[in-house]
Amino acid sequence: MNTHTTQSIKEWKEQLISQDEIDRYLVDGKDFIDEQQIHTTLEKNTKTDPSRIREIIAKAYSIELMSDDDVAALLQVSDPDMRNEIAQAAKEIKKKVYDNRVVTFAPLYCGSKCVNRCAYCGFKSDNPSVIRKVLTMDEIREETRVLAGIIGHKRLIVVFGEHPETDADYIAETMRTIYEVKVPVRSGMGEIRRVNVNAAPLPIRDLKKLQEAGIGTFQVFQETYHHETYHKVHPADTLKGNYRWRLYALHRAMDAGIDDVAIGALFGLYDWKFEVMGLVAHARDLERMYHIGPHTVSFPRLTPAVGTNLDHIRHQVNDADFAHLIAVLRLAIPYAGMIITNRETPQIMDSVIDMCTQRDAESKIGIGDYADTYRKDQIAEREQFMLNDTSSLDQVIQKLALRNHITSFCTAGYRCGRTGDKIMGLLKSGKEGCFCKLNAVLTFQEWLEDFASEQTKKIGEALIQKEIEEIRKRVPQDFPQATFTKFLSNHDQIKHGVRDLYF
């Protein structure tokens, strides 16, 4: 039961923000976004010769957070040939850290009520065009049954507006409800194994509730790191109007025991080069305080939404610059997962997926849309924004397989405790890819058995056989023989319905 149902929004808002949970993270009263320094760094690295760019690229293979000067130099590259060299390195570094795995997930929007008035968001409180709804636990179960039992997802990112009806208690109950759902499928049980959370900033006491409920990754996007722009698009009298409360949301999550956190910026609100520098600064401050960088980085572009007007936006990012900023982020924060979403068209997704580690598939962002007769169209009045790729999960997996990407549904590493500083060291050394490659193949086979169309299964199994042969060649270097023997045994057992298989 929501503890705030009889409490006014005003009272709820007054209890939420604690100035002490901002001030404790400041250095000499300042936050970690030094705008003057960012602009100065970009300006002084405007002219860079190819030899320096190639030196920076070479250093990126060490899988360490990149210096601000080097990031700025890469961002200033405009020559198409040099950009291609950066992109090629980004693809190789992605392969070095994560191998050829791509993780798929789906968003589950649980509530469209929000107390904020963000200029670009369809859910803003003063938008009369949006249908407002908060899902009940029964409705969340129905959504999850479709996601886990019909589509075949194993990971969700649950999304909430900032409102007392979707407070921390509601979020925690949502997570527990999702984890409880088990749906019979062809050979086993469909279930969600990891629930990530995209929600508003919370105080430490509330973040501990999410930790206890089994949160995966806690995701808060700063939207824009530019102070003036932030205040223009987030009115000062709203909760989201507090720049620093949002900026340190993930620091508080770390202090609450959540050691997988995710950063992101909404590209289009301000200069894209500045935003990339802001994301790197965010990663650097997390490393400074916790010795752990962000688990993932997201880079959504502004997308139209009903009841919003984007005509005033002056920083739209074109496709060429968008692909380049992703490549730079891959080199700048090389250990982090990179998430591309269905805001983008299938063509853009295809052009950057080799640099990315995660994408959503068969996403529906209307409240209740998954269970609503398995709706296939978008209704603008129910959406936070409009999607540009509505491909099915089967179609996405088939396309990925044809590009030699294994779709991974693995969550074993989290259950084994490979999170936070443990996974960060493995990612930087390249060893995490060894563990995850085995589990990726096993969970991919599992999905093929339970959900794939005949054509996708045929393409997927051909890729798996190729992967097994490649893994076999690597056994002497990367894996104990006993581990590989167990892997082969588990792969065979999947086809007979045995699923207790993870390393």
Secondary structure, 3 states (H helix, E strand, C coil): CCCCCCCCHHHHHHHHCCCHHHHCCCECCECCCCHHHHHHHHHHCCCCCHHHHHHHHHHHCCCCCCCHHHHHHHHCCCCHHHHHHHHHHHHHHHHHHHCCEEEEEEEEEEECCCCCCCCCCCCCCCCCCCCCCECCHHHHHHHHHHHHHHHCCCEEEEEECCCHHHCHHHHHHHHHHHHHCCEECCCCEECCCEEEEECCCCCHHHHHHHHHCCCCCEECCCECCCHHHHHHHCCCCCHHHCHHHHHCHHHHHHHCCCCCEEEEECECCCCHHHHHHHHHHHHHHHHHHHCCCCCEEECCECCCCCCCCCCCCCCCCCHHHHHHHHHHHHHHCCCCEEEECCCCCHHHHHHHHHHCCEEECCCCCCCCCCCCCCCCCCCHHHCCCCCCCCCCHHHHHHHHHHCCCEEECCCHHHHCCCCHHHHHHHHHHCCHHHHHHHHHHHHHHHHHHHHCCHHHHHHHHHHHHHHHHHHHHHHHHHCCHHHHHHHHHHHHHHCCCCCCCCC
